[in-house]
C-alpha cells in the first residue's frame, strides 16, 4: 500500500520564518499573537482527515496525494510559525515558559 510520506520541511519555511521576523532575532509580538490564533478551519480539518484515512487505505488519486502533501506542508509551516511565535512571546515575558 503506497502512502504519502514525503519530507515536509523545506527551505521556503526557513525563509518565510526569517522574513516574518524582519531581520530581528524574534518576531514582533503583534505578529506572534496573530499567528497563534491562526489554524485550520473545520472544513479543512475534515478534508485532511478524509484524505489521511483514504491515504492509509491506499485509495488516493494522484491529485489527492498532492492535496494531502499540500496540507502536510502547510501544517508543518504553521507548526514552525507557532513555535517561533511562542518563543518570541516567552522572550518578552508575556507567554509562560514550559
OpenMM code with the backbone's topology and positions (N, CA, C; nanometers):
from openmm import Vec3, app, unit

residues = "UNK UNK UNK UNK UNK UNK UNK UNK UNK UNK UNK UNK UNK UNK UNK UNK UNK UNK UNK UNK UNK UNK UNK UNK UNK UNK UNK UNK UNK UNK UNK UNK UNK UNK UNK UNK UNK UNK UNK UNK UNK UNK UNK UNK UNK UNK UNK UNK UNK UNK UNK UNK UNK UNK UNK UNK UNK UNK UNK UNK UNK UNK UNK UNK UNK UNK UNK UNK UNK UNK UNK UNK UNK UNK UNK UNK UNK UNK UNK UNK UNK UNK UNK UNK UNK UNK UNK UNK UNK UNK UNK UNK UNK UNK UNK UNK UNK UNK".split()
positions = [
    Vec3(0.0850, -0.1173, 0.0000),
    Vec3(0.0000, 0.0000, 0.0000),
    Vec3(0.0895, 0.1236, 0.0000),
    Vec3(0.0762, 0.2068, -0.1017),
    Vec3(0.1544, 0.3298, -0.1124),
    Vec3(0.0864, 0.4413, -0.0354),
    Vec3(0.1648, 0.5140, 0.0417),
    Vec3(0.1113, 0.6263, 0.1173),
    Vec3(0.1982, 0.7478, 0.0957),
    Vec3(0.1426, 0.8656, 0.1222),
    Vec3(0.2179, 0.9899, 0.1100),
    Vec3(0.3013, 1.0064, 0.2359),
    Vec3(0.4334, 1.0005, 0.2203),
    Vec3(0.5242, 1.0172, 0.3333),
    Vec3(0.6491, 1.0902, 0.2870),
    Vec3(0.6327, 1.2120, 0.2416),
    Vec3(0.7467, 1.2894, 0.1949),
    Vec3(0.7895, 1.3879, 0.3015),
    Vec3(0.9112, 1.4343, 0.2921),
    Vec3(0.9653, 1.5346, 0.3839),
    Vec3(0.8858, 1.6628, 0.3667),
    Vec3(0.8356, 1.7188, 0.4781),
    Vec3(0.7542, 1.8390, 0.4687),
    Vec3(0.8307, 1.9662, 0.5018),
    Vec3(0.9493, 1.9555, 0.5571),
    Vec3(1.0279, 2.0742, 0.5880),
    Vec3(1.1022, 2.1175, 0.4623),
    Vec3(1.0931, 2.2462, 0.4315),
    Vec3(1.1567, 2.2962, 0.3098),
    Vec3(1.2325, 2.4244, 0.3396),
    Vec3(1.3245, 2.4621, 0.2500),
    Vec3(1.3944, 2.5891, 0.2674),
    Vec3(1.2974, 2.7072, 0.2694),
    Vec3(1.1839, 2.6935, 0.2000),
    Vec3(1.0858, 2.8008, 0.1970),
    Vec3(1.0335, 2.8333, 0.3368),
    Vec3(1.0176, 2.7295, 0.4195),
    Vec3(0.9696, 2.7504, 0.5567),
    Vec3(1.0695, 2.8358, 0.6337),
    Vec3(1.1975, 2.8018, 0.6238),
    Vec3(1.3004, 2.8800, 0.6928),
    Vec3(1.3061, 3.0233, 0.6407),
    Vec3(1.2938, 3.0394, 0.5104),
    Vec3(1.2983, 3.1726, 0.4501),
    Vec3(1.1797, 3.2564, 0.4966),
    Vec3(1.0598, 3.1988, 0.4954),
    Vec3(0.9413, 3.2722, 0.5381),
    Vec3(0.9502, 3.3089, 0.6858),
    Vec3(1.0003, 3.2187, 0.7673),
    Vec3(1.0156, 3.2477, 0.9094),
    Vec3(1.1090, 3.3669, 0.9300),
    Vec3(1.2225, 3.3688, 0.8586),
    Vec3(1.3151, 3.4819, 0.8695),
    Vec3(1.2502, 3.6104, 0.8195),
    Vec3(1.1735, 3.5999, 0.7126),
    Vec3(1.1059, 3.7167, 0.6565),
    Vec3(1.0090, 3.7768, 0.7580),
    Vec3(0.9342, 3.6925, 0.8265),
    Vec3(0.8368, 3.7415, 0.9237),
    Vec3(0.9030, 3.8018, 1.0466),
    Vec3(1.0257, 3.7617, 1.0745),
    Vec3(1.0979, 3.8199, 1.1883),
    Vec3(1.1534, 3.9579, 1.1553),
    Vec3(1.1523, 3.9938, 1.0294),
    Vec3(1.2007, 4.1244, 0.9831),
    Vec3(1.3460, 4.1496, 1.0226),
    Vec3(1.4297, 4.0485, 1.0162),
    Vec3(1.5715, 4.0642, 1.0447),
    Vec3(1.6065, 4.0732, 1.1912),
    Vec3(1.5094, 4.0575, 1.2797),
    Vec3(1.5359, 4.0614, 1.4229),
    Vec3(1.5430, 3.9188, 1.4770),
    Vec3(1.6027, 3.8993, 1.5938),
    Vec3(1.6136, 3.7646, 1.6495),
    Vec3(1.4782, 3.6989, 1.6760),
    Vec3(1.3765, 3.7798, 1.7102),
    Vec3(1.2432, 3.7254, 1.7335),
    Vec3(1.1410, 3.8060, 1.6548),
    Vec3(1.0266, 3.7465, 1.6305),
    Vec3(0.9242, 3.8182, 1.5546),
    Vec3(0.8531, 3.9194, 1.6439),
    Vec3(0.7951, 4.0224, 1.5855),
    Vec3(0.7205, 4.1219, 1.6632),
    Vec3(0.6043, 4.0566, 1.7387),
    Vec3(0.5770, 4.1053, 1.8590),
    Vec3(0.4754, 4.0420, 1.9440),
    Vec3(0.3357, 4.0484, 1.8821),
    Vec3(0.3039, 4.1543, 1.8098),
    Vec3(0.1710, 4.1614, 1.7479),
    Vec3(0.1543, 4.0521, 1.6429),
    Vec3(0.2579, 4.0270, 1.5663),
    Vec3(0.2547, 3.9191, 1.4680),
    Vec3(0.2483, 3.7837, 1.5388),
    Vec3(0.3249, 3.7686, 1.6457),
    Vec3(0.3254, 3.6426, 1.7201),
    Vec3(0.1863, 3.6110, 1.7733),
    Vec3(0.1200, 3.7091, 1.8303),
    Vec3(-0.0154, 3.6878, 1.8835),
    Vec3(-0.1129, 3.6498, 1.7727),
    Vec3(-0.1017, 3.7176, 1.6599),
    Vec3(-0.1885, 3.6873, 1.5461),
    Vec3(-0.1662, 3.5436, 1.4979),
    Vec3(-0.0409, 3.5059, 1.4818),
    Vec3(-0.0105, 3.3721, 1.4304),
    Vec3(-0.0613, 3.2623, 1.5236),
    Vec3(-0.0550, 3.2865, 1.6539),
    Vec3(-0.1014, 3.1850, 1.7482),
    Vec3(-0.2529, 3.1653, 1.7432),
    Vec3(-0.3249, 3.2598, 1.6855),
    Vec3(-0.4692, 3.2453, 1.6681),
    Vec3(-0.5046, 3.1799, 1.5351),
    Vec3(-0.4041, 3.1591, 1.4510),
    Vec3(-0.4247, 3.1062, 1.3168),
    Vec3(-0.4216, 2.9531, 1.3185),
    Vec3(-0.5161, 2.8926, 1.2475),
    Vec3(-0.5194, 2.7468, 1.2375),
    Vec3(-0.6137, 2.7044, 1.1269),
    Vec3(-0.6196, 2.5751, 1.1042),
    Vec3(-0.7076, 2.5218, 1.0015),
    Vec3(-0.8522, 2.5295, 1.0485),
    Vec3(-0.9413, 2.5670, 0.9582),
    Vec3(-1.0839, 2.5705, 0.9872),
    Vec3(-1.1427, 2.4295, 0.9864),
    Vec3(-1.2664, 2.4210, 1.0278),
    Vec3(-1.3347, 2.2917, 1.0376),
    Vec3(-1.3393, 2.2186, 0.9033),
    Vec3(-1.3679, 2.2902, 0.7975),
    Vec3(-1.3768, 2.2289, 0.6634),
    Vec3(-1.2425, 2.1672, 0.6221),
    Vec3(-1.1347, 2.2410, 0.6453),
    Vec3(-1.0023, 2.1882, 0.6111),
    Vec3(-0.9658, 2.0692, 0.6994),
    Vec3(-1.0001, 2.0751, 0.8274),
    Vec3(-0.9713, 1.9633, 0.9168),
    Vec3(-1.0436, 1.8365, 0.8707),
    Vec3(-1.1685, 1.8520, 0.8318),
    Vec3(-1.2450, 1.7373, 0.7821),
    Vec3(-1.1848, 1.6822, 0.6536),
    Vec3(-1.1430, 1.7715, 0.5648),
    Vec3(-1.0826, 1.7277, 0.4387),
    Vec3(-0.9500, 1.6560, 0.4651),
    Vec3(-0.8691, 1.7083, 0.5560),
    Vec3(-0.7422, 1.6418, 0.5888),
    Vec3(-0.7675, 1.5027, 0.6445),
    Vec3(-0.8660, 1.4900, 0.7311),
    Vec3(-0.8987, 1.3596, 0.7898),
    Vec3(-0.9430, 1.2610, 0.6821),
    Vec3(-1.0267, 1.3080, 0.5921),
    Vec3(-1.0729, 1.2225, 0.4821),
    Vec3(-0.9557, 1.1760, 0.3958),
    Vec3(-0.8703, 1.2702, 0.3582),
    Vec3(-0.7552, 1.2354, 0.2748),
    Vec3(-0.6598, 1.1418, 0.3480),
    Vec3(-0.6350, 1.1673, 0.4766),
    Vec3(-0.5433, 1.0826, 0.5531),
    Vec3(-0.5968, 0.9401, 0.5646),
    Vec3(-0.7250, 0.9277, 0.5891),
    Vec3(-0.7861, 0.7946, 0.6000),
    Vec3(-0.7762, 0.7196, 0.4681),
    Vec3(-0.8119, 0.7874, 0.3608),
    Vec3(-0.8046, 0.7227, 0.2293),
    Vec3(-0.6606, 0.6946, 0.1878),
    Vec3(-0.5671, 0.7782, 0.2323),
    Vec3(-0.4259, 0.7542, 0.2034),
    Vec3(-0.3787, 0.6261, 0.2717),
    Vec3(-0.4203, 0.6062, 0.3959),
    Vec3(-0.3834, 0.4843, 0.4685),
    Vec3(-0.4407, 0.3602, 0.4006),
    Vec3(-0.5525, 0.3758, 0.3346),
    Vec3(-0.6151, 0.2647, 0.2621),
    Vec3(-0.5546, 0.2468, 0.1236),
    Vec3(-0.4710, 0.3423, 0.0827),
    Vec3(-0.4075, 0.3356, -0.0488),
    Vec3(-0.5007, 0.3693, -0.1632),
    Vec3(-0.6032, 0.4503, -0.1355),
    Vec3(-0.7032, 0.4771, -0.2393),
    Vec3(-0.7067, 0.6231, -0.2860),
    Vec3(-0.5951, 0.6943, -0.2729),
    Vec3(-0.5914, 0.8326, -0.3206),
    Vec3(-0.5474, 0.8394, -0.4661),
    Vec3(-0.6142, 0.9241, -0.5416),
    Vec3(-0.5719, 0.9549, -0.6776),
    Vec3(-0.4533, 1.0508, -0.6696),
    Vec3(-0.3708, 1.0591, -0.7732),
    Vec3(-0.2548, 1.1500, -0.7701),
    Vec3(-0.2876, 1.2944, -0.7311),
    Vec3(-0.3955, 1.3544, -0.7828),
    Vec3(-0.4245, 1.4919, -0.7393),
    Vec3(-0.4555, 1.4999, -0.5892),
    Vec3(-0.5178, 1.3967, -0.5349),
    Vec3(-0.5489, 1.3953, -0.3922),
    Vec3(-0.4221, 1.3777, -0.3088),
    Vec3(-0.3278, 1.2990, -0.3604),
    Vec3(-0.1985, 1.2857, -0.2915),
    Vec3(-0.1279, 1.4197, -0.2858),
    Vec3(-0.1348, 1.4949, -0.3954),
    Vec3(-0.0737, 1.6283, -0.3992),
    Vec3(-0.1445, 1.7210, -0.3007),
    Vec3(-0.2760, 1.7109, -0.2914),
    Vec3(-0.3517, 1.7933, -0.1972),
    Vec3(-0.3140, 1.7594, -0.0531),
    Vec3(-0.3028, 1.6294, -0.0231),
    Vec3(-0.2645, 1.5870, 0.1117),
    Vec3(-0.1249, 1.6371, 0.1459),
    Vec3(-0.0336, 1.6284, 0.0512),
    Vec3(0.1016, 1.6789, 0.0737),
    Vec3(0.0998, 1.8301, 0.0967),
    Vec3(0.0136, 1.9005, 0.0241),
    Vec3(-0.0009, 2.0439, 0.0447),
    Vec3(-0.0477, 2.0758, 0.1862),
    Vec3(-0.1444, 1.9994, 0.2349),
    Vec3(-0.1901, 2.0172, 0.3730),
    Vec3(-0.0773, 1.9882, 0.4715),
    Vec3(0.0007, 1.8832, 0.4436),
    Vec3(0.1111, 1.8483, 0.5330),
    Vec3(0.2149, 1.9601, 0.5384),
    Vec3(0.2472, 2.0158, 0.4240),
    Vec3(0.3442, 2.1257, 0.4198),
    Vec3(0.2910, 2.2493, 0.4900),
    Vec3(0.1632, 2.2812, 0.4668),
    Vec3(0.1029, 2.3969, 0.5334),
    Vec3(0.1004, 2.3760, 0.6848),
    Vec3(0.0695, 2.2543, 0.7280),
    Vec3(0.0683, 2.2239, 0.8713),
    Vec3(0.2061, 2.2343, 0.9327),
    Vec3(0.3057, 2.1885, 0.8595),
    Vec3(0.4437, 2.1991, 0.9074),
    Vec3(0.4830, 2.3459, 0.9215),
    Vec3(0.4506, 2.4247, 0.8206),
    Vec3(0.4801, 2.5686, 0.8260),
    Vec3(0.4091, 2.6333, 0.9442),
    Vec3(0.2821, 2.6010, 0.9629),
    Vec3(0.2072, 2.6581, 1.0738),
    Vec3(0.2685, 2.6182, 1.2078),
    Vec3(0.3128, 2.4940, 1.2192),
    Vec3(0.3775, 2.4489, 1.3426),
    Vec3(0.5056, 2.5252, 1.3719),
    Vec3(0.5856, 2.5460, 1.2694),
    Vec3(0.7101, 2.6219, 1.2858),
    Vec3(0.6792, 2.7657, 1.3266),
    Vec3(0.5822, 2.8265, 1.2597),
    Vec3(0.5463, 2.9651, 1.2917),
    Vec3(0.4886, 2.9763, 1.4328),
    Vec3(0.4071, 2.8795, 1.4739),
    Vec3(0.3545, 2.8811, 1.6116),
    Vec3(0.4689, 2.8701, 1.7123),
    Vec3(0.5640, 2.7839, 1.6842),
    Vec3(0.6788, 2.7687, 1.7738),
    Vec3(0.7582, 2.8981, 1.7849),
    Vec3(0.7846, 2.9602, 1.6718),
    Vec3(0.8577, 3.0875, 1.6708),
    Vec3(0.7786, 3.1952, 1.7447),
    Vec3(0.6472, 3.1956, 1.7261),
    Vec3(0.5628, 3.2948, 1.7927),
    Vec3(0.5650, 3.2749, 1.9439),
    Vec3(0.5519, 3.1505, 1.9895),
    Vec3(0.5580, 3.1249, 2.1339),
    Vec3(0.6920, 3.1681, 2.1909),
    Vec3(0.7995, 3.1363, 2.1197),
    Vec3(0.9329, 3.1730, 2.1669),
    Vec3(0.9478, 3.3242, 2.1761),
    Vec3(0.8951, 3.3963, 2.0787),
    Vec3(0.9027, 3.5428, 2.0819),
    Vec3(0.8291, 3.5979, 2.2035),
    Vec3(0.7125, 3.5425, 2.2341),
    Vec3(0.6348, 3.5914, 2.3482),
    Vec3(0.6969, 3.5485, 2.4809),
    Vec3(0.7602, 3.4328, 2.4835),
    Vec3(0.8322, 3.3896, 2.6046),
    Vec3(0.9459, 3.4860, 2.6331),
    Vec3(1.0204, 3.5219, 2.5294),
    Vec3(1.1328, 3.6126, 2.5462),
    Vec3(1.0879, 3.7517, 2.5911),
    Vec3(0.9648, 3.7894, 2.5553),
    Vec3(0.9100, 3.9170, 2.6017),
    Vec3(0.8528, 3.9054, 2.7419),
    Vec3(0.8390, 3.7832, 2.7905),
    Vec3(0.7841, 3.7614, 2.9228),
    Vec3(0.6330, 3.7663, 2.9295),
    Vec3(0.5661, 3.7531, 2.8152),
    Vec3(0.4193, 3.7593, 2.8127),
    Vec3(0.3549, 3.6241, 2.7844),
    Vec3(0.4346, 3.5208, 2.7711),
    Vec3(0.3849, 3.3857, 2.7455),
    Vec3(0.4565, 3.2944, 2.8423),
    Vec3(0.3853, 3.2120, 2.9151),
    Vec3(0.4538, 3.1279, 3.0156),
    Vec3(0.5458, 3.0264, 2.9510),
    Vec3(0.6681, 3.0177, 3.0009),
    Vec3(0.7622, 2.9149, 2.9550),
    Vec3(0.7215, 2.7816, 3.0157),
    Vec3(0.7526, 2.6763, 2.9463),
    Vec3(0.7163, 2.5428, 2.9954),
    Vec3(0.8159, 2.4939, 3.0956),
] * unit.nanometer
topology = app.Topology()
chain = topology.addChain("A")
for resn in residues:
    res = topology.addResidue(resn, chain)
    for name in ("N", "CA", "C"):
        topology.addAtom(name, app.Element.getBySymbol(name[0]), res)
